[in-house]
């Protein structure tokens, strides 16, 4: 209609559906402004990443960053290369790695990072699966691969106790 409308809501889906641009506030200050895709796919802060959509946060240690791409060590000792660092981090600095549930896969793909887990629960929802997994450091994570990326019969690949994700889809935030 060409008319500007200011609409205030706490309903994420409503905001994502109705808005051309979203201003996300934290304690009365704007945390990030952008399209719904910007906020979901390129969160400017851990707050935005945790507020918009579902997120898994894993404790990590920053080892180095080159050209905005970080190398990190997870709590289980595994090394992940290729993570987006949204802010400057010092060597050895504690951080949190954010991976969206739908970014996880049950089968490996070239270039993917792996995470050793124990499968706690699994459910099939037609278009996707939901797997609750526990890392070696005790963190529970939500895994939601789409049905076309999940093998028939459930979590056969996960019986090897590994899940996989593309590090380029993950974000690193300082603690």
C-alpha positions in Angstrom: 0.0 0.0 0.0 3.0 2.3 0.2 2.1 3.3 3.8 4.6 3.0 6.6 3.2 1.2 9.6 4.9 0.8 13.0 3.8 -2.4 14.6 5.0 -3.6 18.0 4.9 -7.4 18.8 6.6 -10.0 20.8 5.5 -12.7 18.4 8.6 -13.6 16.3 6.6 -15.4 13.6 4.2 -12.5 13.2 7.1 -10.0 13.0 9.0 -12.1 10.4 5.8 -12.6 8.3 4.5 -9.0 8.4 7.6 -6.9 8.3 9.9 -5.6 5.6 12.3 -4.4 8.3 12.5 -5.3 11.9 14.1 -3.3 14.8 15.0 -5.7 17.6 15.2 -3.9 21.0 17.1 -5.0 24.1 16.5 -3.0 27.3 15.2 0.0 25.4 18.0 0.1 22.8 18.1 -1.1 19.2 20.2 -4.3 19.0 19.8 -4.8 15.3 17.7 -3.5 12.4 17.2 -5.5 9.2 15.0 -7.8 7.3 13.9 -11.0 9.0 16.5 -12.9 7.0 19.2 -10.5 8.2 18.3 -11.0 11.8 18.0 -14.8 11.4 20.9 -15.6 9.1 23.3 -12.8 10.1 22.7 -12.0 13.8 24.8 -9.1 15.0 24.9 -10.4 18.6 24.3 -13.4 20.8 21.1 -11.7 22.0 19.7 -11.5 18.4 20.8 -15.1 17.6 19.0 -16.3 20.8 15.9 -14.2 20.4 15.1 -14.9 16.7 14.4 -18.5 16.0 15.9 -21.5 17.8 19.6 -21.7 18.6 22.1 -24.0 20.1 25.0 -22.4 22.0 28.1 -24.4 22.7 31.0 -23.3 24.9 34.1 -22.7 22.9 37.5 -21.2 23.0 38.7 -18.8 20.3 42.0 -19.9 18.8 42.5 -17.4 15.9 40.6 -15.4 13.3 41.7 -14.6 9.8 39.5 -12.5 7.4 36.5 -12.8 9.7 36.7 -16.6 9.8 37.6 -18.2 13.2 39.2 -21.4 14.4 37.7 -22.6 17.7 38.1 -25.4 20.2 34.9 -26.8 21.6 34.5 -28.0 25.2 35.0 -31.7 24.0 38.4 -30.7 22.6 37.3 -30.8 18.9 38.6 -28.1 16.6 36.2 -26.3 14.2 37.5 -24.2 11.4 35.5 -21.8 9.3 33.2 -20.2 11.8 32.0 -16.6 11.3 33.4 -14.3 14.0 31.0 -11.4 14.5 33.3 -9.5 16.8 37.0 -9.2 17.5 38.1 -12.0 19.9 41.5 -12.5 21.6 43.4 -15.7 21.4 42.2 -18.1 24.1 39.1 -16.0 24.8 36.0 -17.8 25.9 33.1 -17.7 23.5 29.9 -19.4 22.5 29.4 -21.1 19.2 25.8 -20.7 17.9 24.5 -23.4 15.5 20.8 -23.4 14.3 19.0 -26.7 14.8 18.3 -27.1 11.1 22.0 -26.6 10.2 22.8 -30.0 11.8 22.9 -33.2 9.6 22.9 -36.8 10.6 25.2 -37.8 7.8 28.6 -36.2 7.0 29.2 -33.9 4.0 32.6 -32.7 2.8 33.8 -29.7 4.8 31.4 -30.3 7.7 32.5 -30.3 11.3 31.5 -33.2 13.5 30.3 -33.2 17.0 30.4 -36.3 19.3 27.0 -36.7 21.0 24.7 -39.1 22.8 21.2 -39.2 21.3 18.7 -38.5 24.1 15.5 -38.5 22.1 14.3 -38.6 18.5 10.9 -37.8 16.8 9.7 -37.8 13.2 7.4 -34.9 12.1 7.0 -35.6 8.4 8.9 -32.7 6.9 11.7 -32.9 9.5 13.1 -34.9 12.4 13.8 -33.6 15.9 16.7 -35.1 17.7 17.8 -34.1 21.2 21.5 -34.8 21.7 23.9 -34.4 24.6 27.5 -33.4 24.0 30.4 -34.8 25.9 30.4 -31.7 28.0 26.8 -32.2 29.0 25.2 -29.5 26.8 21.8 -30.6 25.3 21.3 -29.5 21.8 18.3 -29.4 19.4 18.9 -31.0 16.0 16.2 -30.6 13.3 17.4 -32.0 10.0 14.8 -31.8 7.2 13.4 -35.2 6.1 15.3 -35.2 2.8 18.6 -34.9 4.7 17.7 -37.5 7.4 18.1 -41.1 6.5 15.1 -43.4 6.4 14.5 -45.2 9.6 15.5 -42.5 12.0 19.0 -41.8 13.4 20.9 -44.7 11.9 23.9 -42.5 11.1 23.7 -40.9 14.5 24.1 -44.3 16.1 27.8 -43.6 15.4 27.2 -40.8 17.9 28.2 -38.0 15.7 26.3 -35.1 14.1 27.6 -32.7 11.5 27.3 -29.1 10.5 28.8 -26.6 8.1 31.0 -24.3 10.1 30.1 -21.4 7.7 26.5 -21.5 9.0 27.7 -21.1 12.6 28.5 -17.9 14.5 30.9 -17.2 17.3 30.1 -14.7 20.1 32.4 -13.6 22.9 31.4 -14.4 26.5 
